[in-house]
Amino acid sequence: MILTVTPNAAVDKTYRVDGFQIDRVNRPTLTHTVAGGKGINVARVYQTLGGEAIVTGFLGGLNGRIVARALEKEEITEQCVRVSGETRLCSAVIDPTNGTQTEINEPGHEITRREQTSLLRRFESLLSQVSFHFVVLSGSLPPGASDDLYAELIARAKSREIRTVLDTSGAALKIGLDAHPYFAKPNRAELAGIGYSIESDADLSETARKLTTEAVDVLAVTLGEDGALLVTRDGMALRSFPPKIEFASAVASGDSFLAAYLWSWSHGAKPEDYREALRLATGAGAANAAVIGAGFCTCDAIFACAEQSRIETLNFEA
């Protein structure tokens, strides 16, 4: 069982528009509307693989009700705090003809101090009632939320000896890393956004070593179609390479990666079995990129892509 926290949940709408054009009327050939937000995507893929997940965060307004109904339909347990604002809408336009993906993501509703306190209380209540393998803190923070919200949640989970996973950006990532989560999964742009130099593979490796020495036990840096870099505090360094796929959409590939990695750890693979967990995670990221819809890859597709993924051991100089 995992708990995912998504403070900035969304209604995710994806449109497929062949030959998308600016300043024109575009008619999609496919539309897809689902409950979205990074933690929700993680929960979806985790359950696709056979695990169990509970999601929490903030939901409000008509869009919040849409998200809640969608989660109920997917049989994902939802324990979100209801707020006075409107849950955001995020739209993506996929153009297979030109190989582009255009996203318009609303910032989210304004969170009050009282609503944030309610989430902290809900979080504590869930931790006291359920035994979780991991707590996953995912996505952007809505306006009004404190930059240190994830850091506070990390501290509370760690006090109960529950492993925490951080996947965010900006100040929330920087401050969250200072709270020493067990696992973090940034991408290149997110590392650059908090001041790390990643202009070369050597820069990226040095940054990974620094973070696993000073901040986290395990760091996975997702690299899109180039796979991922995994570095651990105990000296393991791995690089994964996904199979070639017919690309459909990148939305939630990082979330799918994270879900499969955690599922591998909590369903058979030991935490130190980094290689097999990384292989399955890489397969999930690729399988998700081959379909339209955040985290709607199948279990069979994940394992098939994992079998075709390649893992290399890296030798970092001391």
Secondary structure, DSSP 8 states (H G I E B T S, - for coil): -EEEEETT-EEEEEEE-TT--TTS----SEEEEEEESHHHHHHHHHHHTT--EEEEEEEEHHHHHHHHHHHHHTT-EE--EEESS--EEEEEEEETTTTEEEEEE-------HHHHHHHHHHHHHHHHHS--SEEEEES---TTS-TTHHHHHHHHHHTTT-EEEEE--HHHHHHHHHT--SEE--BHHHHHHTT---SSHHHHHHHHHHHHHHT-SEEEEE-GGG-EEEEETTS-EEEEE---------TTHHHHHHHHHHHHHHTTS-TT-HHHHHHHHHHHHHHHHTSSSTT---HHHHHHHHHH-EEEE-----
